[in-house]
Each structure stands twice: as C-alpha cells, then as structure tokens.
C-alpha cells in the first residue's frame, strides 16, 4: 500500500504530530510513503522512509495526482490549511478531484485521517 503525505506550511507540524502518534500502525503494515518535498522532509523526522517529490507549488501535488491516476497511490493524507492562500490551488483542486474520480481515500484533516488509519488496524 502506498500513502501520500501532503501538508500546507501551516499544517506541517500537525502532520508530524499525527505521524508520531500513529507510528506503530504505520510501521506495522507494509506501507510505502510518498510526499511532496517539504512535507517529506518533515515526515522523515518521525523515522519513516519517504520518497519525496517536488514541493507542492513546484508541481509535487501534480506528481502525486499522477500516481493516483496510475493506481500507485492508495490513500492520500493532505492536511490542508483552509485559512491560507495557496498559489498552487489549481493543482490542489486537481488532486482532490482525481482522488474522487479514482475512488482513492483522501483525508484533509487529522480527524478523517484517524478514521482511515483505523481501517489499517
């Protein structure tokens, strides 16, 4: 299983806390992690091995969207900052749309991500 990790700048610390809280289940299962560049660097601080793509504004969201379309990414954890302005919003919307089109589970906040991880237990 491949899980994509993405977090807007204002949510990166929240992503790290989430990953630390669920480290046992994430290590227990045979999960491969991919992430946008900066989020991936943060995620690696938790001890996870992460394949990093470009940062979101430079095309990382689009790279992960392509993996969703190709059937490589099975779940997306994208902690979005609803209060921030993001220059790459078209890429973000494309990723969200493609998760819907390809029926890929998508969590945009920790509460939903918790429910998705419960499925892995």
mmCIF file of the C-alpha atoms, coordinates in Angstrom:
data_MODEL
# 
_entry.id   MODEL 
# 
loop_
_atom_site.group_PDB 
_atom_site.id 
_atom_site.type_symbol 
_atom_site.label_atom_id 
_atom_site.label_alt_id 
_atom_site.label_comp_id 
_atom_site.label_asym_id 
_atom_site.label_entity_id 
_atom_site.label_seq_id 
_atom_site.pdbx_PDB_ins_code 
_atom_site.Cartn_x 
_atom_site.Cartn_y 
_atom_site.Cartn_z 
_atom_site.occupancy 
_atom_site.B_iso_or_equiv 
_atom_site.pdbx_formal_charge 
_atom_site.auth_seq_id 
_atom_site.auth_comp_id 
_atom_site.auth_asym_id 
_atom_site.auth_atom_id 
_atom_site.pdbx_PDB_model_num 
ATOM 1   C CA . UNK A 1 1   ? 0.000   0.000  0.000   1.00 0.00 ? 1   UNK A CA 1 
ATOM 2   C CA . UNK A 1 2   ? 1.200   3.492  -0.832  1.00 0.00 ? 2   UNK A CA 1 
ATOM 3   C CA . UNK A 1 3   ? 0.126   6.516  1.192   1.00 0.00 ? 3   UNK A CA 1 
ATOM 4   C CA . UNK A 1 4   ? 0.817   10.063 0.022   1.00 0.00 ? 4   UNK A CA 1 
ATOM 5   C CA . UNK A 1 5   ? 1.593   12.697 2.648   1.00 0.00 ? 5   UNK A CA 1 
ATOM 6   C CA . UNK A 1 6   ? 0.999   16.375 1.931   1.00 0.00 ? 6   UNK A CA 1 
ATOM 7   C CA . UNK A 1 7   ? 0.617   19.306 4.317   1.00 0.00 ? 7   UNK A CA 1 
ATOM 8   C CA . UNK A 1 8   ? 0.371   23.010 3.742   1.00 0.00 ? 8   UNK A CA 1 
ATOM 9   C CA . UNK A 1 9   ? 3.027   25.005 5.607   1.00 0.00 ? 9   UNK A CA 1 
ATOM 10  C CA . UNK A 1 10  ? 0.676   25.873 8.474   1.00 0.00 ? 10  UNK A CA 1 
ATOM 11  C CA . UNK A 1 11  ? -0.149  22.172 8.938   1.00 0.00 ? 11  UNK A CA 1 
ATOM 12  C CA . UNK A 1 12  ? 3.271   20.504 8.689   1.00 0.00 ? 12  UNK A CA 1 
ATOM 13  C CA . UNK A 1 13  ? 3.764   20.350 12.461  1.00 0.00 ? 13  UNK A CA 1 
ATOM 14  C CA . UNK A 1 14  ? 0.289   18.843 12.780  1.00 0.00 ? 14  UNK A CA 1 
ATOM 15  C CA . UNK A 1 15  ? 1.246   16.202 10.195  1.00 0.00 ? 15  UNK A CA 1 
ATOM 16  C CA . UNK A 1 16  ? 4.419   15.332 12.141  1.00 0.00 ? 16  UNK A CA 1 
ATOM 17  C CA . UNK A 1 17  ? 2.419   15.027 15.376  1.00 0.00 ? 17  UNK A CA 1 
ATOM 18  C CA . UNK A 1 18  ? -0.126  12.813 13.615  1.00 0.00 ? 18  UNK A CA 1 
ATOM 19  C CA . UNK A 1 19  ? 2.585   10.549 12.200  1.00 0.00 ? 19  UNK A CA 1 
ATOM 20  C CA . UNK A 1 20  ? 4.303   10.276 15.590  1.00 0.00 ? 20  UNK A CA 1 
ATOM 21  C CA . UNK A 1 21  ? 1.017   9.418  17.285  1.00 0.00 ? 21  UNK A CA 1 
ATOM 22  C CA . UNK A 1 22  ? 0.363   6.626  14.764  1.00 0.00 ? 22  UNK A CA 1 
ATOM 23  C CA . UNK A 1 23  ? 3.951   5.482  14.243  1.00 0.00 ? 23  UNK A CA 1 
ATOM 24  C CA . UNK A 1 24  ? 3.263   1.928  15.425  1.00 0.00 ? 24  UNK A CA 1 
ATOM 25  C CA . UNK A 1 25  ? 0.467   1.224  12.966  1.00 0.00 ? 25  UNK A CA 1 
ATOM 26  C CA . UNK A 1 26  ? 2.325   2.937  10.124  1.00 0.00 ? 26  UNK A CA 1 
ATOM 27  C CA . UNK A 1 27  ? 5.391   0.747  10.731  1.00 0.00 ? 27  UNK A CA 1 
ATOM 28  C CA . UNK A 1 28  ? 3.363   -2.411 11.376  1.00 0.00 ? 28  UNK A CA 1 
ATOM 29  C CA . UNK A 1 29  ? 1.806   -2.519 7.921   1.00 0.00 ? 29  UNK A CA 1 
ATOM 30  C CA . UNK A 1 30  ? 3.699   -2.808 4.659   1.00 0.00 ? 30  UNK A CA 1 
ATOM 31  C CA . UNK A 1 31  ? 3.236   0.836  3.720   1.00 0.00 ? 31  UNK A CA 1 
ATOM 32  C CA . UNK A 1 32  ? 5.295   2.843  1.271   1.00 0.00 ? 32  UNK A CA 1 
ATOM 33  C CA . UNK A 1 33  ? 5.194   6.612  1.771   1.00 0.00 ? 33  UNK A CA 1 
ATOM 34  C CA . UNK A 1 34  ? 5.464   9.320  -0.851  1.00 0.00 ? 34  UNK A CA 1 
ATOM 35  C CA . UNK A 1 35  ? 5.224   13.034 -0.180  1.00 0.00 ? 35  UNK A CA 1 
ATOM 36  C CA . UNK A 1 36  ? 5.658   16.467 -1.579  1.00 0.00 ? 36  UNK A CA 1 
ATOM 37  C CA . UNK A 1 37  ? 9.202   17.714 -0.966  1.00 0.00 ? 37  UNK A CA 1 
ATOM 38  C CA . UNK A 1 38  ? 8.992   19.769 2.198   1.00 0.00 ? 38  UNK A CA 1 
ATOM 39  C CA . UNK A 1 39  ? 6.315   17.606 3.808   1.00 0.00 ? 39  UNK A CA 1 
ATOM 40  C CA . UNK A 1 40  ? 8.509   14.591 3.093   1.00 0.00 ? 40  UNK A CA 1 
ATOM 41  C CA . UNK A 1 41  ? 11.447  16.179 4.934   1.00 0.00 ? 41  UNK A CA 1 
ATOM 42  C CA . UNK A 1 42  ? 9.224   16.766 7.943   1.00 0.00 ? 42  UNK A CA 1 
ATOM 43  C CA . UNK A 1 43  ? 7.795   13.228 7.769   1.00 0.00 ? 43  UNK A CA 1 
ATOM 44  C CA . UNK A 1 44  ? 11.305  11.747 7.735   1.00 0.00 ? 44  UNK A CA 1 
ATOM 45  C CA . UNK A 1 45  ? 11.856  13.324 11.169  1.00 0.00 ? 45  UNK A CA 1 
ATOM 46  C CA . UNK A 1 46  ? 9.445   10.689 12.507  1.00 0.00 ? 46  UNK A CA 1 
ATOM 47  C CA . UNK A 1 47  ? 11.654  7.851  11.278  1.00 0.00 ? 47  UNK A CA 1 
ATOM 48  C CA . UNK A 1 48  ? 9.537   6.973  8.251   1.00 0.00 ? 48  UNK A CA 1 
ATOM 49  C CA . UNK A 1 49  ? 11.171  6.287  4.909   1.00 0.00 ? 49  UNK A CA 1 
ATOM 50  C CA . UNK A 1 50  ? 9.624   8.663  2.405   1.00 0.00 ? 50  UNK A CA 1 
ATOM 51  C CA . UNK A 1 51  ? 10.048  9.087  -1.335  1.00 0.00 ? 51  UNK A CA 1 
ATOM 52  C CA . UNK A 1 52  ? 9.983   12.832 -1.875  1.00 0.00 ? 52  UNK A CA 1 
ATOM 53  C CA . UNK A 1 53  ? 8.749   14.623 -4.982  1.00 0.00 ? 53  UNK A CA 1 
ATOM 54  C CA . UNK A 1 54  ? 8.818   18.338 -5.745  1.00 0.00 ? 54  UNK A CA 1 
ATOM 55  C CA . UNK A 1 55  ? 7.298   20.764 -3.265  1.00 0.00 ? 55  UNK A CA 1 
ATOM 56  C CA . UNK A 1 56  ? 3.610   21.459 -3.855  1.00 0.00 ? 56  UNK A CA 1 
ATOM 57  C CA . UNK A 1 57  ? 3.982   24.872 -5.513  1.00 0.00 ? 57  UNK A CA 1 
ATOM 58  C CA . UNK A 1 58  ? 6.628   23.458 -7.871  1.00 0.00 ? 58  UNK A CA 1 
ATOM 59  C CA . UNK A 1 59  ? 4.464   20.557 -9.046  1.00 0.00 ? 59  UNK A CA 1 
ATOM 60  C CA . UNK A 1 60  ? 4.585   17.993 -6.236  1.00 0.00 ? 60  UNK A CA 1 
ATOM 61  C CA . UNK A 1 61  ? 0.790   17.930 -5.909  1.00 0.00 ? 61  UNK A CA 1 
ATOM 62  C CA . UNK A 1 62  ? 0.560   17.182 -9.632  1.00 0.00 ? 62  UNK A CA 1 
ATOM 63  C CA . UNK A 1 63  ? 3.169   14.419 -9.333  1.00 0.00 ? 63  UNK A CA 1 
ATOM 64  C CA . UNK A 1 64  ? 1.146   12.743 -6.604  1.00 0.00 ? 64  UNK A CA 1 
ATOM 65  C CA . UNK A 1 65  ? -2.055  13.231 -8.608  1.00 0.00 ? 65  UNK A CA 1 
ATOM 66  C CA . UNK A 1 66  ? -0.371  11.343 -11.459 1.00 0.00 ? 66  UNK A CA 1 
ATOM 67  C CA . UNK A 1 67  ? 0.372   8.457  -9.072  1.00 0.00 ? 67  UNK A CA 1 
ATOM 68  C CA . UNK A 1 68  ? -3.307  8.402  -8.069  1.00 0.00 ? 68  UNK A CA 1 
ATOM 69  C CA . UNK A 1 69  ? -4.291  8.172  -11.747 1.00 0.00 ? 69  UNK A CA 1 
ATOM 70  C CA . UNK A 1 70  ? -1.723  5.398  -12.355 1.00 0.00 ? 70  UNK A CA 1 
ATOM 71  C CA . UNK A 1 71  ? -3.147  3.383  -9.450  1.00 0.00 ? 71  UNK A CA 1 
ATOM 72  C CA . UNK A 1 72  ? 0.092   3.584  -7.447  1.00 0.00 ? 72  UNK A CA 1 
ATOM 73  C CA . UNK A 1 73  ? -1.156  5.711  -4.551  1.00 0.00 ? 73  UNK A CA 1 
ATOM 74  C CA . UNK A 1 74  ? -3.878  4.049  -2.469  1.00 0.00 ? 74  UNK A CA 1 
ATOM 75  C CA . UNK A 1 75  ? -4.545  6.760  0.118   1.00 0.00 ? 75  UNK A CA 1 
ATOM 76  C CA . UNK A 1 76  ? -3.825  10.477 0.453   1.00 0.00 ? 76  UNK A CA 1 
ATOM 77  C CA . UNK A 1 77  ? -3.373  12.335 3.733   1.00 0.00 ? 77  UNK A CA 1 
ATOM 78  C CA . UNK A 1 78  ? -3.424  16.011 2.786   1.00 0.00 ? 78  UNK A CA 1 
ATOM 79  C CA . UNK A 1 79  ? -3.590  18.325 5.785   1.00 0.00 ? 79  UNK A CA 1 
ATOM 80  C CA . UNK A 1 80  ? -4.871  21.492 4.161   1.00 0.00 ? 80  UNK A CA 1 
ATOM 81  C CA . UNK A 1 81  ? -4.812  24.979 5.617   1.00 0.00 ? 81  UNK A CA 1 
ATOM 82  C CA . UNK A 1 82  ? -8.291  26.310 4.820   1.00 0.00 ? 82  UNK A CA 1 
ATOM 83  C CA . UNK A 1 83  ? -7.351  29.771 6.048   1.00 0.00 ? 83  UNK A CA 1 
ATOM 84  C CA . UNK A 1 84  ? -4.274  30.201 3.846   1.00 0.00 ? 84  UNK A CA 1 
ATOM 85  C CA . UNK A 1 85  ? -3.916  31.384 0.290   1.00 0.00 ? 85  UNK A CA 1 
ATOM 86  C CA . UNK A 1 86  ? -2.073  28.970 -1.965  1.00 0.00 ? 86  UNK A CA 1 
ATOM 87  C CA . UNK A 1 87  ? -0.702  29.880 -5.403  1.00 0.00 ? 87  UNK A CA 1 
ATOM 88  C CA . UNK A 1 88  ? -0.895  26.240 -6.492  1.00 0.00 ? 88  UNK A CA 1 
ATOM 89  C CA . UNK A 1 89  ? -4.617  25.918 -5.696  1.00 0.00 ? 89  UNK A CA 1 
ATOM 90  C CA . UNK A 1 90  ? -5.405  24.605 -9.215  1.00 0.00 ? 90  UNK A CA 1 
ATOM 91  C CA . UNK A 1 91  ? -3.038  21.671 -8.586  1.00 0.00 ? 91  UNK A CA 1 
ATOM 92  C CA . UNK A 1 92  ? -4.607  21.065 -5.186  1.00 0.00 ? 92  UNK A CA 1 
ATOM 93  C CA . UNK A 1 93  ? -8.095  21.017 -6.699  1.00 0.00 ? 93  UNK A CA 1 
ATOM 94  C CA . UNK A 1 94  ? -6.903  18.664 -9.433  1.00 0.00 ? 94  UNK A CA 1 
ATOM 95  C CA . UNK A 1 95  ? -5.529  16.234 -6.833  1.00 0.00 ? 95  UNK A CA 1 
ATOM 96  C CA . UNK A 1 96  ? -8.760  16.315 -4.819  1.00 0.00 ? 96  UNK A CA 1 
ATOM 97  C CA . UNK A 1 97  ? -10.832 15.771 -7.978  1.00 0.00 ? 97  UNK A CA 1 
ATOM 98  C CA . UNK A 1 98  ? -8.681  12.865 -9.149  1.00 0.00 ? 98  UNK A CA 1 
ATOM 99  C CA . UNK A 1 99  ? -8.946  11.162 -5.769  1.00 0.00 ? 99  UNK A CA 1 
ATOM 100 C CA . UNK A 1 100 ? -12.718 11.314 -6.228  1.00 0.00 ? 100 UNK A CA 1 
ATOM 101 C CA . UNK A 1 101 ? -12.566 10.163 -9.858  1.00 0.00 ? 101 UNK A CA 1 
ATOM 102 C CA . UNK A 1 102 ? -10.341 7.189  -8.989  1.00 0.00 ? 102 UNK A CA 1 
ATOM 103 C CA . UNK A 1 103 ? -12.053 6.396  -5.675  1.00 0.00 ? 103 UNK A CA 1 
ATOM 104 C CA . UNK A 1 104 ? -8.894  6.929  -3.600  1.00 0.00 ? 104 UNK A CA 1 
ATOM 105 C CA . UNK A 1 105 ? -9.480  7.647  0.101   1.00 0.00 ? 105 UNK A CA 1 
ATOM 106 C CA . UNK A 1 106 ? -8.495  11.225 0.945   1.00 0.00 ? 106 UNK A CA 1 
ATOM 107 C CA . UNK A 1 107 ? -8.202  12.864 4.363   1.00 0.00 ? 107 UNK A CA 1 
ATOM 108 C CA . UNK A 1 108 ? -7.831  16.622 4.512   1.00 0.00 ? 108 UNK A CA 1 
ATOM 109 C CA . UNK A 1 109 ? -7.682  16.823 8.305   1.00 0.00 ? 109 UNK A CA 1 
ATOM 110 C CA . UNK A 1 110 ? -6.451  14.680 11.212  1.00 0.00 ? 110 UNK A CA 1 
ATOM 111 C CA . UNK A 1 111 ? -9.937  13.522 12.261  1.00 0.00 ? 111 UNK A CA 1 
ATOM 112 C CA . UNK A 1 112 ? -10.597 11.955 8.858   1.00 0.00 ? 112 UNK A CA 1 
ATOM 113 C CA . UNK A 1 113 ? -7.054  10.588 8.692   1.00 0.00 ? 113 UNK A CA 1 
ATOM 114 C CA . UNK A 1 114 ? -7.668  8.832  12.052  1.00 0.00 ? 114 UNK A CA 1 
ATOM 115 C CA . UNK A 1 115 ? -10.699 7.097  10.566  1.00 0.00 ? 115 UNK A CA 1 
ATOM 116 C CA . UNK A 1 116 ? -8.736  5.972  7.518   1.00 0.00 ? 116 UNK A CA 1 
ATOM 117 C CA . UNK A 1 117 ? -5.935  4.579  9.675   1.00 0.00 ? 117 UNK A CA 1 
ATOM 118 C CA . UNK A 1 118 ? -8.480  2.690  11.769  1.00 0.00 ? 118 UNK A CA 1 
ATOM 119 C CA . UNK A 1 119 ? -9.072  0.632  8.628   1.00 0.00 ? 119 UNK A CA 1 
ATOM 120 C CA . UNK A 1 120 ? -5.412  -0.484 8.744   1.00 0.00 ? 120 UNK A CA 1 
ATOM 121 C CA . UNK A 1 121 ? -5.626  -1.895 12.283  1.00 0.00 ? 121 UNK A CA 1 
# 
